[in-house]
Amino acid sequence: MNSDSTGNTSTNDATGPTGHTGPASPTGPTDSAGPTDSAAFWESHYAGVDPQWGTRPNAVLAEVVTALAPVPGVGGRALDLGCGHGGDALWLASLGWDVTAVDVSATALERVAAGAAASGLADRVHPDRHDLARSFPGGTFDLVTASYFHTPVEIPRDQVLRRAAAAVAPGGLLVLVEHASLAPWSWRDGHEDVRFPTPDEVRTSLRLDDGWRTERCDAPERIATGPGGETATVTDNVIAVRRRPA
């Protein structure tokens, strides 16, 4: 998980089954298989985080979705990977998407469910808890998003993102918004010289075939605001790819 400039936080790994008619209990395969290092890390993280942090949508994601994703029709399904406190999921649901909001932290998902209920969106936001290194939701989605899908805990990230692409329905869109630089307040864990992949490298890692069209693959700069109100210029990777209609 990392935080973006708008106060949105997105965790690294979680998900669960789809097709719910209301908010799900934030449990899933992570529970039955026992806790993972990722689950322990993020649960501890969210236990100490202000519940209001990350309740607004990621501004970069909102820009991309507004430009490239059609207004969902009845039954339009979205998958938000690493939803954190649900800023993106709640925003998508407010547009009419039926959203599966996934995270590995039960505390984060309880807050997503509470936010959905308070916003009158409980019927369109389905929190589910999974460790994506272990499992992934079944079915396909018209929109799959992952915002700042980074973590200091070792996970098979490329594999998870390839599974995210596989979950996109024909005609659907996959949107990845990622850190491409370190902000002054970012975690470093002793690594001041960390190298981020380029947008093209991220797209290549997805191993997409000719059945996809690239809508965006760039690295724009923006002014980010940290948790203490400080600001800095940062760079994001933005990758948006569409599966061609059947």
Secondary structure as UniProt FT lines:
FT   STRAND          2..3
FT   TURN            5..6
FT   STRAND          9..10
FT   HELIX           29..33
FT   HELIX           37..47
FT   TURN            51..54
FT   HELIX           59..68
FT   TURN            74..75
FT   STRAND          77..81
FT   TURN            84..85
FT   HELIX           87..94
FT   TURN            95..96
FT   STRAND          98..103
FT   HELIX           106..118
FT   TURN            119..120
FT   TURN            122..124
FT   STRAND          125..129
FT   TURN            132..134
FT   STRAND          141..147
FT   HELIX           157..166
FT   STRAND          168..179
FT   TURN            184..185
FT   TURN            189..190
FT   TURN            192..193
FT   HELIX           199..205
FT   TURN            210..211
FT   STRAND          212..218
FT   STRAND          221..225
FT   TURN            227..228
FT   STRAND          231..243
//
